[in-house]
Amino acid sequence: GASAVAGLAADIEQRLQQGDSAAARPALEQLGSELARTVDAIALALGGSAAPEAVPAQAFDRGALCARLRELAGLLAQDDSGAAKLADQVLPQLRDAGQGEHARQLKRLIAQYDFEGALEQLEAAAAALDLTLEA
């Protein structure tokens, strides 16, 4: 419920302030699960059906996604407008890997031609998935 989400968020914030991002990761995953349960409960209360289960982060093809993210990073680093076209293909995969917020921010930044900001967002998404963008 809301109190569990608030408690997890406070725990994550404290760990991040202490510079311990590795310790925050399990709490972030737990927060994601709690939020998914909350959304399902709201959907059911509104007369809908529960949302489909999110694809677990390990269920995606890590190698393929990593290669696509590296390709996108290269285009962004070169301020190449082709990044927008590639992003349209890659962002759904990023969402499927559990990085929907990063995908939304990337789409917005690329649409604004803020390739430097988009590259930072892409690096954050890759880090959240334990992927490295360096070949």
Accessible surface in RSA format (square Angstrom, percent):
REM  Atomic radii and reference values for relative SASA: ProtOr
REM  Chains: A
REM  Algorithm: Lee & Richards
REM  Probe-radius: 1.40
REM  Slices: 20
REM RES _ NUM      All-atoms   Total-Side   Main-Chain    Non-polar    All polar
REM                ABS   REL    ABS   REL    ABS   REL    ABS   REL    ABS   REL
RES GLY A   1    55.93  69.0   0.00   N/A  55.93  69.0  35.16  96.5  20.77  46.5
RES ALA A   2    85.86  78.9  69.33 107.0  16.53  37.6  74.53 105.0  11.32  30.0
RES SER A   3    99.00  83.7  80.60 107.6  18.39  42.4  55.87 119.0  43.12  60.4
RES ALA A   4    43.27  39.8  30.81  47.6  12.46  28.3  42.30  59.6   0.97   2.6
RES VAL A   5    30.99  20.4  30.99  28.1   0.00   0.0  30.99  26.9   0.00   0.0
RES ALA A   6    62.55  57.5  50.99  78.7  11.55  26.3  57.89  81.5   4.65  12.3
RES GLY A   7    41.97  51.8   0.00   N/A  41.97  51.8  35.23  96.7   6.74  15.1
RES LEU A   8    24.43  13.6  22.37  16.0   2.06   5.2  23.16  16.3   1.27   3.4
RES ALA A   9    44.72  41.1  39.29  60.6   5.44  12.4  41.26  58.1   3.46   9.2
RES ALA A  10    58.61  53.9  50.95  78.6   7.66  17.4  54.47  76.7   4.14  11.0
RES ASP A  11    42.82  30.0  39.61  39.4   3.21   7.6  18.07  42.5  24.75  24.7
RES ILE A  12    11.08   6.3  11.08   8.3   0.00   0.0  11.08   8.0   0.00   0.0
RES GLU A  13    97.78  56.1  93.87  71.0   3.91   9.3  29.85  57.7  67.93  55.5
RES GLN A  14   100.47  56.2  99.20  72.5   1.28   3.0  25.62  54.5  74.85  56.8
RES ARG A  15    81.29  34.1  81.29  41.4   0.00   0.0  12.01  16.4  69.28  42.0
RES LEU A  16    90.07  50.2  74.24  53.1  15.82  39.8  74.72  52.5  15.34  41.3
RES GLN A  17   140.39  78.5 100.37  73.4  40.02  95.3  45.94  97.8  94.45  71.6
RES GLN A  18   123.54  69.1  86.00  62.9  37.54  89.4  43.30  92.2  80.24  60.9
RES GLY A  19    65.80  81.1   0.00   N/A  65.80  81.1  34.59  94.9  31.21  69.9
RES ASP A  20    62.83  44.0  58.87  58.6   3.96   9.4  16.27  38.3  46.56  46.4
RES SER A  21    72.83  61.5  67.45  90.0   5.38  12.4  34.11  72.6  38.72  54.3
RES ALA A  22    76.17  70.0  62.30  96.1  13.87  31.6  66.52  93.7   9.65  25.6
RES ALA A  23    28.63  26.3  18.33  28.3  10.30  23.4  27.78  39.1   0.85   2.2
RES ALA A  24     0.42   0.4   0.42   0.7   0.00   0.0   0.42   0.6   0.00   0.0
RES ARG A  25    81.23  34.1  81.10  41.3   0.13   0.3  29.23  39.9  52.00  31.5
RES PRO A  26    84.12  61.3  78.12  71.2   6.00  21.8  79.90  66.0   4.21  26.2
RES ALA A  27     8.12   7.5   5.10   7.9   3.02   6.9   7.18  10.1   0.94   2.5
RES LEU A  28    84.05  46.8  77.40  55.4   6.64  16.7  77.40  54.4   6.64  17.9
RES GLU A  29   113.81  65.3 102.77  77.8  11.04  26.3  50.19  97.1  63.62  51.9
RES GLN A  30   103.39  57.8  97.32  71.1   6.07  14.5  27.49  58.5  75.91  57.6
RES LEU A  31    26.46  14.7  26.46  18.9   0.00   0.0  26.46  18.6   0.00   0.0
RES GLY A  32    38.24  47.2   0.00   N/A  38.24  47.2  32.25  88.5   6.00  13.4
RES SER A  33    55.66  47.0  46.68  62.3   8.98  20.7  21.19  45.1  34.48  48.3
RES GLU A  34    21.27  12.2  21.27  16.1   0.00   0.0   0.00   0.0  21.27  17.4
RES LEU A  35    80.08  44.6  80.08  57.3   0.00   0.0  80.08  56.2   0.00   0.0
RES ALA A  36    49.47  45.5  41.27  63.7   8.21  18.7  48.70  68.6   0.77   2.0
RES ARG A  37   134.89  56.6 129.29  65.9   5.60  13.3  71.42  97.6  63.47  38.5
RES THR A  38    41.67  29.6  36.63  37.1   5.04  12.0  40.28  54.1   1.39   2.1
RES VAL A  39    83.40  54.9  82.79  75.0   0.61   1.5  83.01  72.1   0.39   1.1
RES ASP A  40    28.68  20.1  28.68  28.5   0.00   0.0   9.31  21.9  19.37  19.3
RES ALA A  41    59.04  54.3  49.20  75.9   9.84  22.4  53.94  76.0   5.10  13.5
RES ILE A  42    95.38  54.3  93.10  69.4   2.29   5.5  95.38  68.7   0.00   0.0
RES ALA A  43    25.58  23.5  20.40  31.5   5.18  11.8  25.39  35.8   0.19   0.5
RES LEU A  44   102.28  57.0  86.84  62.1  15.44  38.8  87.14  61.2  15.14  40.7
RES ALA A  45    89.92  82.7  46.66  72.0  43.25  98.4  59.67  84.0  30.25  80.1
RES LEU A  46   148.46  82.7 113.74  81.4  34.73  87.3 118.73  83.4  29.73  80.0
RES GLY A  47    69.14  85.3   0.00   N/A  69.14  85.3  35.81  98.3  33.33  74.7
RES GLY A  48    43.10  53.1   0.00   N/A  43.10  53.1  33.55  92.1   9.54  21.4
RES SER A  49    92.06  77.8  75.44 100.7  16.63  38.3  46.20  98.4  45.86  64.2
RES ALA A  50    49.87  45.9  34.10  52.6  15.78  35.9  34.10  48.0  15.78  41.8
RES ALA A  51    44.89  41.3  32.51  50.2  12.38  28.2  38.35  54.0   6.54  17.3
RES PRO A  52   124.88  91.0 101.69  92.7  23.19  84.3 113.40  93.6  11.48  71.4
RES GLU A  53   156.69  90.0 132.51 100.2  24.19  57.6  65.98 127.6  90.71  74.1
RES ALA A  54    79.42  73.0  57.01  88.0  22.41  51.0  66.86  94.2  12.57  33.3
RES VAL A  55    67.09  44.1  56.45  51.1  10.64  25.6  58.77  51.1   8.33  22.6
RES PRO A  56    91.02  66.3  79.62  72.6  11.41  41.5  91.02  75.2   0.00   0.0
RES ALA A  57    44.49  40.9  36.51  56.3   7.97  18.1  36.60  51.5   7.88  20.9
RES GLN A  58   138.98  77.7 118.82  86.8  20.17  48.0  61.86 131.7  77.12  58.5
RES ALA A  59    66.31  61.0  26.69  41.2  39.62  90.1  37.68  53.1  28.63  75.8
RES PHE A  60    27.49  13.8  13.29   8.2  14.21  37.0  20.20  12.2   7.29  20.9
RES ASP A  61    97.40  68.2  80.60  80.2  16.81  39.7  39.83  93.7  57.58  57.4
RES ARG A  62    82.52  34.6  78.85  40.2   3.67   8.7  46.59  63.7  35.93  21.8
RES GLY A  63    51.47  63.5   0.00   N/A  51.47  63.5  40.65 111.6  10.82  24.2
RES ALA A  64    48.74  44.8  36.35  56.1  12.39  28.2  45.33  63.8   3.41   9.0
RES LEU A  65     6.13   3.4   4.78   3.4   1.35   3.4   5.47   3.8   0.66   1.8
RES CYS A  66    13.71  10.4  13.71  15.3   0.00   0.0   6.45  16.3   7.26   7.8
RES ALA A  67    56.08  51.6  48.00  74.1   8.08  18.4  50.82  71.6   5.26  13.9
RES ARG A  68    64.48  27.1  64.48  32.9   0.00   0.0  24.56  33.6  39.92  24.2
RES LEU A  69     0.02   0.0   0.02   0.0   0.00   0.0   0.02   0.0   0.00   0.0
RES ARG A  70    83.78  35.2  75.44  38.5   8.33  19.8  21.78  29.8  61.99  37.6
RES GLU A  71    94.46  54.2  81.87  61.9  12.59  30.0  37.89  73.3  56.57  46.2
RES LEU A  72     0.06   0.0   0.06   0.0   0.00   0.0   0.06   0.0   0.00   0.0
RES ALA A  73    11.74  10.8  10.91  16.8   0.83   1.9  11.30  15.9   0.44   1.2
RES GLY A  74    29.86  36.8   0.00   N/A  29.86  36.8  29.30  80.4   0.56   1.3
RES LEU A  75    39.94  22.2  39.43  28.2   0.51   1.3  39.43  27.7   0.51   1.4
RES LEU A  76     2.53   1.4   0.00   0.0   2.53   6.4   0.00   0.0   2.53   6.8
RES ALA A  77    70.05  64.4  36.61  56.5  33.43  76.1  41.64  58.6  28.41  75.2
RES GLN A  78   134.04  75.0 105.33  77.0  28.71  68.4  42.09  89.6  91.95  69.7
RES ASP A  79   102.63  71.9  84.05  83.7  18.58  43.9  24.38  57.4  78.25  78.0
RES ASP A  80    53.97  37.8  46.77  46.6   7.20  17.0  11.95  28.1  42.02  41.9
RES SER A  81    79.00  66.8  67.63  90.3  11.37  26.2  32.64  69.5  46.36  64.9
RES GLY A  82    30.69  37.8   0.00   N/A  30.69  37.8  27.47  75.4   3.22   7.2
RES ALA A  83     0.00   0.0   0.00   0.0   0.00   0.0   0.00   0.0   0.00   0.0
RES ALA A  84    42.12  38.7  40.56  62.6   1.56   3.5  41.25  58.1   0.86   2.3
RES LYS A  85   152.56  74.4 148.10  90.9   4.46  10.6  94.29  84.9  58.27  62.1
RES LEU A  86    13.95   7.8  11.71   8.4   2.24   5.6  13.55   9.5   0.40   1.1
RES ALA A  87     2.74   2.5   2.74   4.2   0.00   0.0   2.74   3.9   0.00   0.0
RES ASP A  88    87.60  61.4  70.57  70.2  17.04  40.3  28.17  66.3  59.44  59.3
RES GLN A  89    91.68  51.3  76.84  56.2  14.84  35.3  38.17  81.2  53.52  40.6
RES VAL A  90     0.00   0.0   0.00   0.0   0.00   0.0   0.00   0.0   0.00   0.0
RES LEU A  91     4.12   2.3   4.12   2.9   0.00   0.0   4.12   2.9   0.00   0.0
RES PRO A  92    54.25  39.5  53.24  48.5   1.01   3.7  54.12  44.7   0.13   0.8
RES GLN A  93    68.99  38.6  66.31  48.5   2.68   6.4  27.61  58.8  41.38  31.4
RES LEU A  94     0.00   0.0   0.00   0.0   0.00   0.0   0.00   0.0   0.00   0.0
RES ARG A  95   102.51  43.0  89.44  45.6  13.08  31.1  34.97  47.8  67.54  40.9
RES ASP A  96    82.47  57.8  76.45  76.1   6.02  14.2  15.97  37.6  66.50  66.3
RES ALA A  97     0.23   0.2   0.00   0.0   0.23   0.5   0.00   0.0   0.23   0.6
RES GLY A  98    51.35  63.3   0.00   N/A  51.35  63.3  27.41  75.2  23.94  53.6
RES GLN A  99    28.02  15.7  25.59  18.7   2.43   5.8   2.43   5.2  25.59  19.4
RES GLY A 100    17.10  21.1   0.00   N/A  17.10  21.1  12.01  33.0   5.09  11.4
RES GLU A 101    94.11  54.0  90.14  68.2   3.97   9.4  59.77 115.6  34.34  28.0
RES HIS A 102    39.71  21.7  39.64  27.6   0.07   0.2  23.52  24.2  16.19  18.8
RES ALA A 103     0.01   0.0   0.00   0.0   0.01   0.0   0.00   0.0   0.01   0.0
RES ARG A 104   134.61  56.5 127.24  64.9   7.37  17.6  65.20  89.1  69.41  42.1
RES GLN A 105    47.97  26.8  47.71  34.9   0.27   0.6   9.01  19.2  38.96  29.6
RES LEU A 106     0.00   0.0   0.00   0.0   0.00   0.0   0.00   0.0   0.00   0.0
RES LYS A 107   116.03  56.6 113.53  69.7   2.50   6.0  80.19  72.2  35.85  38.2
RES ARG A 108   111.46  46.8 104.38  53.2   7.09  16.9  62.61  85.6  48.86  29.6
RES LEU A 109    17.48   9.7  17.48  12.5   0.00   0.0  17.48  12.3   0.00   0.0
RES ILE A 110     8.50   4.8   6.32   4.7   2.18   5.3   6.32   4.5   2.18   5.9
RES ALA A 111    74.53  68.5  45.49  70.2  29.03  66.0  57.12  80.4  17.40  46.1
RES GLN A 112   109.35  61.1  81.68  59.7  27.67  65.9  38.97  82.9  70.38  53.4
RES TYR A 113   159.13  74.3 139.14  79.2  19.98  52.0  90.88  68.3  68.25  84.1
RES ASP A 114    57.59  40.3  50.54  50.3   7.06  16.7  19.57  46.1  38.02  37.9
RES PHE A 115    14.22   7.1  11.73   7.3   2.49   6.5  11.73   7.1   2.49   7.1
RES GLU A 116   133.44  76.6 125.88  95.2   7.56  18.0  48.80  94.4  84.64  69.1
RES GLY A 117    16.73  20.6   0.00   N/A  16.73  20.6  13.60  37.3   3.14   7.0
RES ALA A 118     0.00   0.0   0.00   0.0   0.00   0.0   0.00   0.0   0.00   0.0
RES LEU A 119    37.47  20.9  37.47  26.8   0.00   0.0  37.47  26.3   0.00   0.0
RES GLU A 120   107.42  61.7 101.09  76.5   6.34  15.1  37.03  71.6  70.39  57.5
RES GLN A 121    38.82  21.7  36.54  26.7   2.28   5.4   1.90   4.0  36.92  28.0
RES LEU A 122     0.00   0.0   0.00   0.0   0.00   0.0   0.00   0.0   0.00   0.0
RES GLU A 123    84.13  48.3  79.04  59.8   5.09  12.1  26.94  52.1  57.19  46.7
RES ALA A 124    44.34  40.8  32.93  50.8  11.40  25.9  40.77  57.4   3.57   9.4
RES ALA A 125     0.00   0.0   0.00   0.0   0.00   0.0   0.00   0.0   0.00   0.0
RES ALA A 126     1.68   1.5   1.68   2.6   0.00   0.0   1.68   2.4   0.00   0.0
RES ALA A 127    57.03  52.4  48.70  75.2   8.33  19.0  54.84  77.2   2.19   5.8
RES ALA A 128    42.37  39.0  21.13  32.6  21.24  48.3  26.82  37.8  15.55  41.2
RES LEU A 129     8.62   4.8   2.83   2.0   5.80  14.6   7.39   5.2   1.24   3.3
RES ASP A 130    94.67  66.3  70.07  69.7  24.60  58.2  26.57  62.5  68.10  67.9
RES LEU A 131    18.31  10.2   9.30   6.7   9.01  22.7  11.36   8.0   6.95  18.7
RES THR A 132    87.26  62.1  81.03  82.2   6.23  14.8  68.08  91.4  19.18  29.0
RES LEU A 133    26.77  14.9  11.56   8.3  15.21  38.2  11.80   8.3  14.97  40.3
RES GLU A 134   136.25  78.2 126.39  95.6   9.86  23.5  68.38 132.3  67.87  55.4
RES ALA A 135   127.31 117.1  62.02  95.7  65.30 148.5  85.86 120.9  41.45 109.8
END  Absolute sums over single chains surface
CHAIN  1 A     8192.5       6541.1       1651.4       4844.0       3348.4
END  Absolute sums over all chains
TOTAL          8192.5       6541.1       1651.4       4844.0       3348.4
